[in-house]
Amino acid sequence: MSEKTLFEIYDDILNSKEVKEEDLRLAVLTYRNLLWFANHDVEELYKSTDKNIFAKNRFENNVMRYKKALNETPRHWLGEDNIPGTKSFEEQQAVCENLWNGFLKWRENKNKEDQGNE
């Protein structure tokens, strides 16, 4: 039996690495369990509020999204942009990485400028 954490399994999947079937099975069950608790918490929060239109809408959207996901194939639900290893995903990741690196470079330059103004 593998001793990988849920995050390690998720990270391997995200990076298109091989993952043992048992790890996948247990990860799906764990995420399902976490989702149940999160949905239950959302429902309890909704019930305890004044049930304004925004809270009601968020609660109903949460329930609808969950039901829709249960009745679609994972590939369709996720879309190609959200499936590691697809061209769309890799392109999107590259754009995000470029944006992030650009932000880090800008922040580094801004910090140097701020230090120079002191």
C-alpha positions as CSV (number, residue, x, y, z in Angstrom):
1,M,0.0,0.0,0.0
2,S,1.2,3.5,-0.9
3,E,2.0,6.0,1.8
4,K,1.4,9.0,-0.5
5,T,-0.5,11.9,1.0
6,L,-3.6,13.2,-0.8
7,F,-1.6,16.3,-1.9
8,E,1.2,14.1,-3.3
9,I,-1.4,12.1,-5.3
10,Y,-3.0,15.3,-6.5
11,D,0.3,16.8,-7.4
12,D,1.3,13.7,-9.4
13,I,-2.0,13.8,-11.3
14,L,-1.5,17.5,-12.0
15,N,2.0,16.9,-13.3
16,S,0.8,14.0,-15.5
17,K,2.8,11.4,-13.5
18,E,1.8,7.8,-13.2
19,V,-0.4,7.1,-10.1
20,K,-1.3,3.7,-8.7
21,E,-4.9,2.6,-9.1
22,E,-5.3,2.2,-5.4
23,D,-4.0,5.7,-4.8
24,L,-6.5,7.1,-7.3
25,R,-9.4,5.1,-5.7
26,L,-8.6,6.3,-2.2
27,A,-8.0,9.9,-3.4
28,V,-11.4,10.0,-5.1
29,L,-13.1,8.6,-2.0
30,T,-11.3,11.1,0.1
31,Y,-12.3,14.0,-2.1
32,R,-15.8,12.7,-2.2
33,N,-15.9,12.7,1.6
34,L,-14.4,16.2,1.8
35,L,-17.0,17.4,-0.7
36,W,-19.8,15.9,1.3
37,F,-18.7,17.7,4.5
38,A,-18.2,21.0,2.5
39,N,-21.6,20.8,1.0
40,H,-23.1,20.0,4.4
41,D,-21.4,23.0,5.9
42,V,-22.6,25.2,3.1
43,E,-26.2,24.0,3.7
44,E,-25.9,24.6,7.4
45,L,-24.5,28.1,6.9
46,Y,-27.4,28.8,4.5
47,K,-30.0,27.6,6.9
48,S,-28.5,29.7,9.7
49,T,-28.5,33.0,7.8
50,D,-31.4,35.3,7.1
51,K,-31.7,33.6,3.7
52,N,-31.2,36.7,1.7
53,I,-31.4,36.3,-2.1
54,F,-27.6,36.1,-2.5
55,A,-27.1,33.4,0.1
56,K,-30.1,31.5,-1.4
57,N,-28.6,31.8,-4.9
58,R,-25.2,30.6,-3.8
59,F,-26.6,27.6,-2.0
60,E,-28.8,26.7,-5.0
61,N,-25.9,27.1,-7.4
62,N,-23.8,24.8,-5.2
63,V,-26.4,22.1,-5.2
64,M,-27.0,22.4,-8.9
65,R,-23.3,22.3,-9.8
66,Y,-22.9,19.2,-7.7
67,K,-25.8,17.4,-9.2
68,K,-24.7,18.4,-12.7
69,A,-21.2,17.0,-12.1
70,L,-22.5,13.7,-10.8
71,N,-24.5,13.2,-14.1
72,E,-21.7,14.1,-16.5
73,T,-18.5,12.4,-17.5
74,P,-15.4,13.8,-15.7
75,R,-13.9,14.8,-19.0
76,H,-16.9,16.8,-20.1
77,W,-17.4,18.4,-16.6
78,L,-13.7,19.4,-16.4
79,G,-13.2,20.5,-20.0
80,E,-9.9,20.1,-21.8
81,D,-8.5,23.3,-20.1
82,N,-8.7,21.5,-16.7
83,I,-7.3,18.1,-17.6
84,P,-3.5,17.7,-17.0
85,G,-1.7,16.5,-20.0
86,T,-4.0,18.0,-22.6
87,K,-2.7,20.7,-25.0
88,S,-5.2,23.2,-23.7
89,F,-4.2,22.6,-20.1
90,E,-0.5,22.9,-20.9
91,E,-1.1,26.2,-22.8
92,Q,-3.1,27.6,-20.0
93,Q,-0.5,26.6,-17.4
94,A,2.2,28.2,-19.5
95,V,0.2,31.5,-19.6
96,C,-0.4,31.4,-15.9
97,E,3.2,30.7,-15.2
98,N,4.3,33.6,-17.4
99,L,1.9,35.9,-15.7
100,W,3.1,34.8,-12.3
101,N,6.8,35.2,-13.2
102,G,6.0,38.6,-14.7
103,F,4.4,39.6,-11.5
104,L,7.3,38.4,-9.4
105,K,9.7,40.2,-11.6
106,W,7.6,43.4,-11.3
107,R,7.5,43.1,-7.5
108,E,11.2,42.5,-7.3
109,N,11.8,45.6,-9.4
110,K,9.3,47.6,-7.4
111,N,11.0,46.6,-4.1
112,K,14.4,47.7,-5.6
113,E,12.9,51.0,-6.6
114,D,11.3,51.5,-3.2
115,Q,14.6,50.7,-1.4
116,G,16.4,53.2,-3.7
117,N,14.0,55.9,-2.7
118,E,14.7,55.5,1.0
